Amino acid sequence: MFTVKLKNGETIQVPIEELEEFLEKNRDRIEIQHKQMGKRRVAPVSSSQ
């Protein structure tokens, strides 16, 4: 299930099988949210000799 937030503040869940059709039919009702990604973390390199 995917959670979709609408412009009227309502939040609904859509099954993945219906997501593409839902998006096409309701594009003007969906609120677009931009989420800023955090800094990428680098795993420490272990030096084994």
Backbone bond lengths (Angstrom), bond angles and torsions (degrees), N, CA, C in turn:
res aa  C-N    CA-C-N  psi(-1)  N-CA   C-N-CA  omega(-1)  CA-C   N-CA-C  phi
1 M - - - 1.452 - - 1.530 110.19 -
2 F 1.305 114.99 139.30 1.455 121.57 175.86 1.517 108.42 -110.45
3 T 1.319 116.71 141.30 1.455 121.79 177.40 1.517 108.18 -96.51
4 V 1.341 115.49 129.75 1.460 121.47 -178.53 1.520 108.07 -123.63
5 K 1.334 117.13 128.93 1.459 121.41 178.06 1.523 108.44 -99.84
6 L 1.329 114.85 127.88 1.455 120.47 -179.53 1.525 110.03 -94.11
7 K 1.327 115.98 161.52 1.458 121.45 -177.77 1.522 112.61 -63.78
8 N 1.333 118.31 -23.54 1.463 120.93 179.31 1.531 111.88 -82.73
9 G 1.343 117.55 4.97 1.453 122.42 177.63 1.515 113.54 93.64
10 E 1.318 117.14 -10.71 1.457 121.61 179.79 1.525 110.17 -73.03
11 T 1.327 115.96 142.82 1.455 121.92 176.68 1.515 107.68 -118.36
12 I 1.334 116.07 128.63 1.457 119.91 -179.91 1.519 109.76 -128.76
13 Q 1.323 115.34 160.48 1.455 120.30 176.89 1.514 108.93 -112.62
14 V 1.335 115.11 135.77 1.460 121.79 -177.43 1.528 108.42 -123.34
15 P 1.333 117.31 130.02 1.467 119.80 176.30 1.526 110.37 -64.03
16 I 1.320 117.18 146.87 1.467 121.60 -176.90 1.525 111.51 -57.97
17 E 1.333 117.55 -32.83 1.464 120.83 -179.07 1.530 111.62 -65.51
18 E 1.329 117.35 -25.76 1.467 122.04 -176.93 1.522 112.82 -105.40
19 L 1.324 117.68 -0.41 1.461 121.15 -172.24 1.523 113.07 -62.75
20 E 1.313 118.01 -47.58 1.467 120.58 -177.79 1.528 111.35 -59.74
21 E 1.327 116.51 -46.66 1.466 120.43 179.99 1.529 110.88 -65.19
22 F 1.336 117.17 -40.74 1.464 121.00 178.81 1.523 110.79 -61.39
23 L 1.336 116.75 -44.93 1.462 120.33 -179.36 1.529 111.63 -62.31
24 E 1.329 117.06 -41.59 1.460 120.71 179.57 1.525 111.34 -62.98
25 K 1.309 117.28 -41.53 1.469 121.54 -175.73 1.525 113.23 -79.63
26 N 1.327 118.31 -24.02 1.460 121.28 -171.81 1.525 113.99 -122.43
27 R 1.309 117.14 21.06 1.466 121.32 -175.79 1.536 112.23 -53.65
28 D 1.334 118.23 -38.44 1.461 121.48 -177.45 1.530 112.77 -76.86
29 R 1.316 119.29 -12.84 1.465 123.51 -179.42 1.526 112.81 -97.82
30 I 1.335 117.70 -10.81 1.460 121.74 -173.23 1.524 110.65 -90.70
31 E 1.327 115.45 133.53 1.459 121.12 177.27 1.523 108.53 -86.43
32 I 1.312 115.81 128.22 1.468 121.13 178.97 1.524 107.92 -87.93
33 Q 1.326 115.87 127.49 1.451 120.50 178.18 1.524 108.59 -117.74
34 H 1.319 114.97 132.02 1.457 120.32 177.67 1.509 107.93 -105.01
35 K 1.301 116.19 129.20 1.452 121.06 -178.93 1.522 108.30 -118.79
36 Q 1.322 115.31 124.21 1.455 119.81 -178.69 1.526 108.56 -80.85
37 M 1.295 115.38 129.96 1.456 121.33 -179.58 1.525 109.54 -78.41
38 G 1.320 116.08 148.23 1.455 121.51 177.58 1.516 110.33 -75.39
39 K 1.323 115.66 175.05 1.459 119.76 178.92 1.518 109.72 -67.52
40 R 1.294 115.87 142.25 1.463 121.22 178.08 1.526 108.76 -72.49
41 R 1.313 115.19 133.50 1.457 120.18 -179.71 1.519 109.51 -97.77
42 V 1.325 115.56 141.93 1.453 121.31 -179.93 1.530 107.86 -109.85
43 A 1.310 115.95 129.61 1.456 120.49 178.15 1.522 109.35 -70.27
44 P 1.318 117.68 138.27 1.468 119.70 178.50 1.538 110.56 -66.30
45 V 1.307 114.91 143.44 1.463 120.74 -179.43 1.519 107.78 -92.33
46 S 1.327 116.16 125.23 1.458 118.90 178.94 1.529 109.10 -91.58
47 S 1.303 115.57 133.81 1.470 119.15 178.95 1.516 108.08 -101.42
48 S 1.308 116.73 104.66 1.467 121.02 178.97 1.524 109.22 -106.41
49 Q 1.348 115.11 119.51 1.470 120.37 -178.98 1.495 110.51 -125.72
